[in-house]
Amino acid sequence: MPESYWLETLGCPKNQVDSDKLVGTLRADGYEEADGPENADLVVVNTCAFIEAARQESIDTILELADSRRAGSRLVVTGCMAERYGSELSDSLPEVDLVAGFGVPVTLRRRNSFDLLNLPRPAAAAPWAYIKVAEGCDRRCGFCAIPSFRGKQRSRPADALLDEVEALGDGVREIVLVAQDLASYGLDRTAPQRVARPKGTPRPIVELIRAVAGRVERVRLLYLYPSALDNELVDTIVETGVPYFDLSLQHVSRPLVERMRRWGDGGRFLDRIAMIRTAAPNAGLRSSFILGYPGETEEDHDALLAFLEEAQLDWAGFFTFSEEPGTYAAGLPDTVPAGLALERLRECSELQDRITAERRAAVVGETMAVLVDTTGVGRSHREAPEIDGIIHVPTDLEPGRIIEMQATDAAGPDLWAEPVGAAPR
């Protein structure tokens, strides 16, 4: 009887891609998916280590699975925490049978390392799929430890990415491109295949978007660094029919942004947003922000609140600062008390919840193309999978179809919609 596995994935969409590729290796090794961790011969946890809260969630999940797994099963920890902390994690978690960093086999059978980024993956089970176009990051943001364990940016060849799109199957209607610094795809300082581009040649990310758009109905991008968002890239995204912009802003106060070792300020960000809305008035916009970064003042916080009111983003996520060992921000003076940072986060969240609800209500009556993800649940161009609100659709609509629908109601982050021409339900 074949051995079985259970894979638990934590963290961002990039981790989900890694898990998909691990599933490919597990199936190649003869494993079958179990119906739950308590029935698996091999339990794998793909961890996140981005901030302290993510690390704690990873530890809690590992311990929970260690308690619930059946006798004789094997527990393996992989992903960012495994790569970043290695032997330290092994020593502190005796419940774990193996801590496997990137490229280390998790099955306890294979002995040869592999390149996780370029492994094949199984066909997609949903009508959408993430594609990781690069690993690592060449930027050195003050708060981020990712380059220390993911390394410098390493872009994948375009032909390999397009082959992966094809391999995901005909049922995939939307491809979501992800990377730490997506707009810099193909511009790696360390890429061995990098060559000088003739003047006037489109940027590699533009060429990639166009190539993927020629193979699936929808292309969506996650994580765009604002300084790299020029007219060419905006126009290319709009031309795909999915004008969705996930802008990595983090804060808007110029002194604080500089202390984060990043580009921009509120005024420049508003200019970028205006440029997007000129090209696509119905564009969906998302960003994320850090509250309580060392040196953040009340004036900085007020500037962020004013920016949110003026920018009118569709979606925004807020996080309190997490001091990451080895980063520029670790040990900076003028720390912000945790309670104050949390209060600032609550203020921003309450404001953005209102803005999101108002923007969703404004969509009622609009006609849009909706991809039915699962029974009763769909998304238009405004909603990224697993991150944003959803559209409730009739349960008799077949998943995988893209249907012209009219928004009929809104509540908080969600919409309700009916096919155009259908009788009201």
SULTA-V387786 format. One record per pair of residues at least 24 apart in sequence whose C-alpha atoms are under 10 Angstrom apart, sorted by the first residue. I is the first residue (numbers start at 1). J is the second residue. Records with the same first field share a line. If there is no record, write none. Layout:
I->J ; J
This chain:
1->30 ; 31 ; 32
2->29 ; 30 ; 31 ; 32 ; 33 ; 41
3->29 ; 30 ; 31 ; 32 ; 33 ; 34 ; 40 ; 41 ; 42
4->30 ; 31 ; 32 ; 33 ; 34 ; 35 ; 36 ; 37 ; 39 ; 40 ; 41 ; 42 ; 43 ; 73
5->31 ; 32 ; 33 ; 34 ; 35 ; 36 ; 37 ; 39 ; 40 ; 41 ; 42 ; 43 ; 44 ; 73 ; 74 ; 75 ; 107
6->31 ; 32 ; 33 ; 34 ; 35 ; 36 ; 37 ; 38 ; 39 ; 40 ; 41 ; 42 ; 43 ; 44 ; 45 ; 75
7->33 ; 34 ; 36 ; 37 ; 40 ; 42 ; 43 ; 44 ; 45 ; 46 ; 76 ; 77
8->37 ; 43 ; 44 ; 45 ; 46 ; 47 ; 58 ; 61 ; 62 ; 65 ; 77
9->44 ; 45 ; 46 ; 47 ; 48 ; 58 ; 61 ; 78 ; 79
10->45 ; 46 ; 47 ; 48 ; 49 ; 54 ; 55 ; 57 ; 58 ; 61 ; 79 ; 80
11->46 ; 47 ; 48 ; 49 ; 50 ; 54 ; 55 ; 57 ; 58 ; 79 ; 80
12->47 ; 48 ; 50 ; 178 ; 386 ; 387
13->129 ; 130 ; 131 ; 132 ; 176 ; 177 ; 178 ; 179 ; 222 ; 385 ; 386 ; 387
14->130 ; 131 ; 132 ; 133 ; 134 ; 135 ; 177 ; 178 ; 179 ; 180
15->46 ; 47 ; 48 ; 79 ; 80 ; 130 ; 132
16->46 ; 129 ; 130 ; 131 ; 132
17->116 ; 117 ; 121 ; 129 ; 130 ; 131 ; 132 ; 178
18->46 ; 79 ; 102 ; 116 ; 117 ; 118 ; 119 ; 121 ; 131 ; 132
19->44 ; 45 ; 46 ; 78 ; 79 ; 116 ; 121
20->119 ; 120 ; 121 ; 122 ; 123 ; 124 ; 129 ; 130
21->116 ; 117 ; 118 ; 119 ; 120 ; 121 ; 122
22->46 ; 103 ; 105 ; 106 ; 107 ; 116 ; 119 ; 120 ; 121 ; 122
23->120 ; 121 ; 122
24->119 ; 120 ; 121 ; 122 ; 123
25->105 ; 106 ; 107 ; 110 ; 114 ; 116 ; 119 ; 120 ; 121 ; 122
26->105 ; 106 ; 107
27->121 ; 122
29->107 ; 109 ; 110
31->107
36->68 ; 69
37->65 ; 66 ; 68 ; 69 ; 70 ; 73 ; 75
38->65 ; 66 ; 67 ; 68 ; 69 ; 70 ; 71 ; 73
39->68 ; 69 ; 70 ; 71 ; 73
40->69 ; 70 ; 72 ; 73 ; 74 ; 75
41->69 ; 70 ; 71 ; 72 ; 73 ; 74 ; 75
42->69 ; 70 ; 72 ; 73 ; 74 ; 75 ; 76 ; 106 ; 107 ; 108
43->69 ; 70 ; 73 ; 74 ; 75 ; 76 ; 77 ; 96 ; 97 ; 106 ; 107
44->74 ; 75 ; 76 ; 77 ; 78 ; 79 ; 96 ; 98 ; 99 ; 100 ; 106 ; 107
45->75 ; 76 ; 77 ; 78 ; 79 ; 82 ; 99 ; 106
46->76 ; 77 ; 78 ; 79 ; 80 ; 81 ; 82 ; 100 ; 101
47->77 ; 78 ; 79 ; 80 ; 81 ; 82 ; 83
48->78 ; 79 ; 80 ; 81 ; 82 ; 84
49->79 ; 80 ; 81 ; 82 ; 83 ; 84 ; 85 ; 145 ; 146 ; 149 ; 324
50->80 ; 81 ; 143 ; 144 ; 145 ; 146 ; 322 ; 324
51->143 ; 144 ; 145 ; 319 ; 320 ; 321 ; 322 ; 323 ; 324
52->320 ; 321 ; 322 ; 323 ; 324
53->319 ; 320 ; 322
54->81
55->80 ; 81
59->89 ; 93
62->93 ; 95 ; 96
63->93 ; 95 ; 96
65->95 ; 96
66->93 ; 95 ; 96
67->95
73->97
74->98 ; 106 ; 107 ; 108
75->99 ; 106 ; 107
76->100 ; 105 ; 106 ; 107 ; 108
77->101 ; 106
78->102 ; 103 ; 104 ; 105 ; 106
79->103 ; 104
80->146 ; 149 ; 150
81->149
82->149
83->148 ; 149 ; 150
84->145 ; 146 ; 148 ; 149 ; 150
85->149
101->149
102->149 ; 150
117->154 ; 155 ; 156
118->156 ; 157 ; 160 ; 161 ; 164
119->164
120->160 ; 163 ; 164 ; 167 ; 168
121->164 ; 167 ; 168
122->164 ; 167 ; 168 ; 169
123->164 ; 165 ; 166 ; 167 ; 168 ; 169 ; 170 ; 171 ; 172
124->165 ; 167 ; 168 ; 169 ; 170 ; 171 ; 172
125->168 ; 169 ; 171 ; 172
126->168 ; 171 ; 172 ; 173 ; 174 ; 372 ; 373 ; 374 ; 399 ; 400
127->168 ; 169 ; 170 ; 171 ; 172 ; 173 ; 174 ; 175 ; 371 ; 372 ; 373 ; 374 ; 399 ; 400 ; 401 ; 402
128->168 ; 171 ; 172 ; 173 ; 174 ; 175 ; 176 ; 216 ; 218 ; 219 ; 371 ; 373 ; 385 ; 400
129->165 ; 168 ; 172 ; 173 ; 174 ; 175 ; 176 ; 177 ; 385
130->165 ; 174 ; 175 ; 176 ; 177 ; 178 ; 220 ; 221 ; 222 ; 385
131->161 ; 162 ; 164 ; 165 ; 168 ; 175 ; 176 ; 177 ; 178 ; 179 ; 221
132->156 ; 161 ; 176 ; 177 ; 178 ; 179 ; 180 ; 182
133->157 ; 158 ; 160 ; 161 ; 177 ; 178 ; 179 ; 180 ; 181 ; 182 ; 185 ; 186 ; 205 ; 208
134->161 ; 177 ; 178 ; 179 ; 180 ; 181 ; 182 ; 184 ; 185 ; 186 ; 188
135->178 ; 179 ; 180 ; 181 ; 182 ; 185
136->179 ; 180 ; 181
137->179 ; 180 ; 181 ; 182 ; 184 ; 188
138->180 ; 181 ; 184 ; 187 ; 188 ; 189 ; 190
139->180 ; 181 ; 261 ; 262
140->260 ; 261 ; 262 ; 327 ; 328
141->257 ; 258 ; 259 ; 260 ; 261 ; 262 ; 263 ; 327 ; 328 ; 329
142->257 ; 258 ; 259 ; 260 ; 261 ; 262 ; 293 ; 323 ; 324 ; 326 ; 327 ; 328 ; 329 ; 330 ; 332
143->259 ; 260 ; 261 ; 290 ; 293 ; 294 ; 321 ; 322 ; 323 ; 324 ; 325 ; 326 ; 327 ; 328 ; 329 ; 330
144->260 ; 322 ; 323 ; 324 ; 325 ; 326 ; 327 ; 328 ; 329 ; 330
145->323 ; 324 ; 325 ; 326 ; 327 ; 328
146->180 ; 324 ; 327
147->180 ; 327
148->326 ; 327
150->180
152->188 ; 189 ; 190 ; 191
153->179 ; 180 ; 181 ; 184 ; 185 ; 186 ; 187 ; 188 ; 189 ; 190 ; 191
154->185 ; 186 ; 187 ; 188 ; 189 ; 190 ; 191 ; 192
155->179 ; 182 ; 184 ; 185 ; 186 ; 187 ; 188 ; 190 ; 191 ; 192 ; 193 ; 194
156->185 ; 186 ; 191 ; 193
157->185 ; 186 ; 193 ; 208
158->185 ; 186 ; 204 ; 205 ; 207 ; 208 ; 211 ; 212
159->208 ; 211
161->208 ; 211 ; 212
162->208 ; 211 ; 212 ; 215
165->212 ; 215 ; 216
166->212 ; 215 ; 216
170->215 ; 216
171->216 ; 399 ; 400 ; 401
172->215 ; 216 ; 217 ; 218 ; 400
173->215 ; 216 ; 217 ; 218 ; 219 ; 371 ; 372 ; 373 ; 400 ; 401 ; 402
174->212 ; 213 ; 215 ; 216 ; 217 ; 218 ; 219 ; 220 ; 242 ; 371 ; 385 ; 400
175->209 ; 212 ; 213 ; 215 ; 216 ; 217 ; 218 ; 219 ; 220 ; 221
176->218 ; 219 ; 220 ; 221 ; 222 ; 384 ; 385
177->208 ; 209 ; 212 ; 219 ; 220 ; 221 ; 222 ; 223
178->220 ; 221 ; 222 ; 223 ; 224
179->221 ; 222 ; 223 ; 224
180->222 ; 223 ; 224 ; 225 ; 248
181->222 ; 223 ; 224 ; 225 ; 228 ; 248
182->221 ; 222 ; 223 ; 224 ; 225 ; 228
183->221 ; 222 ; 223 ; 224 ; 225 ; 226 ; 227 ; 228 ; 229 ; 230 ; 233
184->224 ; 225 ; 228
202->232 ; 233
203->232 ; 233
205->233 ; 236
206->232 ; 233 ; 234 ; 235 ; 236 ; 237
207->233 ; 236
209->233 ; 236 ; 237 ; 239 ; 240
210->236 ; 237 ; 239 ; 240
212->240
213->237 ; 239 ; 240 ; 241
214->240
216->240
217->241 ; 242 ; 402
218->242 ; 371 ; 381
219->243 ; 244 ; 381
220->244 ; 245 ; 246 ; 381 ; 383 ; 384 ; 385
221->245 ; 246 ; 247 ; 384
222->246 ; 247 ; 248 ; 286 ; 287 ; 384
223->247 ; 248 ; 249 ; 286 ; 287 ; 288
224->248 ; 249 ; 287
225->249 ; 262 ; 263
226->262 ; 263 ; 264 ; 268 ; 269 ; 272 ; 273
227->262 ; 263 ; 264 ; 268 ; 269 ; 272
229->272 ; 275 ; 276
230->272 ; 275 ; 276
231->272 ; 275 ; 276 ; 279
234->272 ; 275 ; 276 ; 277 ; 279 ; 280
235->275 ; 276 ; 279 ; 280
237->276 ; 279 ; 280
238->276 ; 279 ; 280 ; 283
239->279 ; 280
241->280 ; 283 ; 369 ; 381
242->280 ; 282 ; 283 ; 284 ; 369 ; 380 ; 381 ; 382 ; 383
243->276 ; 277 ; 279 ; 280 ; 281 ; 282 ; 283 ; 284 ; 285 ; 381 ; 382
244->276 ; 280 ; 282 ; 283 ; 284 ; 285 ; 286 ; 380 ; 381 ; 382 ; 383 ; 384
245->273 ; 276 ; 283 ; 284 ; 285 ; 286 ; 287 ; 382 ; 384
246->284 ; 285 ; 286 ; 287 ; 288 ; 315 ; 316 ; 384
247->272 ; 273 ; 285 ; 286 ; 287 ; 288 ; 316
248->286 ; 287 ; 288 ; 289
249->286 ; 287 ; 288 ; 289 ; 290
250->287 ; 288 ; 289 ; 290 ; 291 ; 293 ; 304 ; 317 ; 318 ; 319
251->287 ; 288 ; 289 ; 290 ; 291 ; 293 ; 296 ; 300 ; 301 ; 303 ; 304 ; 307
252->289 ; 300 ; 301 ; 303 ; 304 ; 305 ; 306 ; 307 ; 308
253->296 ; 297 ; 299 ; 300 ; 301 ; 302 ; 303 ; 304 ; 307
254->300 ; 303
255->295 ; 296 ; 300
256->293 ; 294 ; 295 ; 296 ; 297 ; 300
257->293 ; 296 ; 300
259->293 ; 294 ; 295 ; 296 ; 328 ; 329 ; 332
260->293 ; 294 ; 328 ; 329
261->328 ; 329
265->307
266->303 ; 304 ; 306 ; 307 ; 308 ; 310 ; 311
267->307
269->307 ; 311
270->307 ; 308 ; 310 ; 311
271->311
273->311 ; 312 ; 313
274->311
282->363 ; 381 ; 382
283->313 ; 314 ; 381 ; 382
284->313 ; 314 ; 315 ; 380 ; 381 ; 382 ; 383 ; 384
285->311 ; 312 ; 313 ; 314 ; 315 ; 316 ; 382 ; 383
286->312 ; 313 ; 314 ; 315 ; 316 ; 317 ; 382 ; 383 ; 384 ; 387 ; 388
287->313 ; 314 ; 315 ; 316 ; 317 ; 318
288->315 ; 316 ; 317 ; 318 ; 319
289->316 ; 317 ; 318 ; 319 ; 320 ; 321 ; 345 ; 348
290->317 ; 318 ; 319 ; 320 ; 321 ; 322 ; 341 ; 344 ; 345
291->318 ; 319 ; 320 ; 321 ; 322 ; 336 ; 338 ; 340 ; 341 ; 342 ; 343 ; 344 ; 345 ; 346 ; 348
292->319 ; 320 ; 321 ; 322 ; 335 ; 336 ; 337 ; 338 ; 339 ; 340 ; 341 ; 342 ; 343 ; 344 ; 345
293->319 ; 320 ; 321 ; 322 ; 323 ; 329 ; 332 ; 334 ; 335 ; 336 ; 337 ; 341
294->321 ; 323 ; 329 ; 330 ; 331 ; 332 ; 333 ; 334 ; 335 ; 336 ; 337
295->332 ; 333 ; 334 ; 335 ; 336
296->334 ; 335 ; 336 ; 341
297->334 ; 336
298->344
301->341 ; 344 ; 345 ; 347 ; 348
302->344 ; 348
304->344 ; 348
305->344 ; 347 ; 348 ; 349 ; 351 ; 352
306->348
308->348 ; 351 ; 352 ; 355
309->348 ; 351 ; 352 ; 354 ; 355
311->355
312->352 ; 355 ; 356 ; 358 ; 359
313->352 ; 355 ; 356 ; 359
314->352 ; 353 ; 355 ; 356 ; 357 ; 358 ; 359 ; 360 ; 382 ; 383 ; 388 ; 389 ; 413
315->352 ; 353 ; 355 ; 356 ; 357 ; 359 ; 382 ; 383 ; 387 ; 388 ; 389 ; 413
316->348 ; 349 ; 352 ; 353 ; 355 ; 356 ; 388
317->345 ; 348 ; 349 ; 352 ; 387 ; 388
318->342 ; 344 ; 345 ; 346 ; 348 ; 349 ; 352
319->344 ; 345 ; 346 ; 349
320->344 ; 345
353->412 ; 413
354->412 ; 413
355->412 ; 413
356->389 ; 411 ; 412 ; 413 ; 414
357->410 ; 411 ; 412 ; 413 ; 414 ; 415
358->410 ; 411 ; 412 ; 413
359->410 ; 412 ; 413
360->389 ; 407 ; 409 ; 410 ; 411 ; 412 ; 413 ; 414 ; 415
361->407 ; 408 ; 409 ; 410 ; 411 ; 412 ; 413 ; 414 ; 415
362->407 ; 409 ; 410
363->406 ; 407 ; 408 ; 409 ; 410 ; 415
364->406 ; 407 ; 408 ; 409 ; 410 ; 415 ; 416 ; 417
365->405 ; 406 ; 407 ; 408 ; 409 ; 417
366->405 ; 406 ; 407 ; 408 ; 417
367->404 ; 405 ; 406 ; 407 ; 408 ; 417 ; 418 ; 419 ; 420
368->402 ; 403 ; 404 ; 405 ; 406 ; 407 ; 417 ; 419 ; 420
369->401 ; 402 ; 403 ; 404 ; 405 ; 406 ; 419
370->400 ; 401 ; 402 ; 403 ; 404 ; 405 ; 406 ; 407 ; 417 ; 418 ; 419
371->398 ; 399 ; 400 ; 401 ; 402 ; 403 ; 404 ; 405
372->397 ; 398 ; 399 ; 400 ; 401 ; 402 ; 403
373->397 ; 398 ; 399 ; 400 ; 401 ; 402
374->398 ; 399 ; 400 ; 401
375->399 ; 400
376->416
377->416 ; 417
378->402 ; 403 ; 415 ; 416 ; 417
379->414 ; 415
380->404 ; 405
383->413 ; 414
388->413 ; 414
389->413 ; 414 ; 415
390->414 ; 415 ; 416
391->415 ; 416 ; 417 ; 418
392->416 ; 417 ; 418
393->417 ; 418 ; 419
394->418 ; 419 ; 425
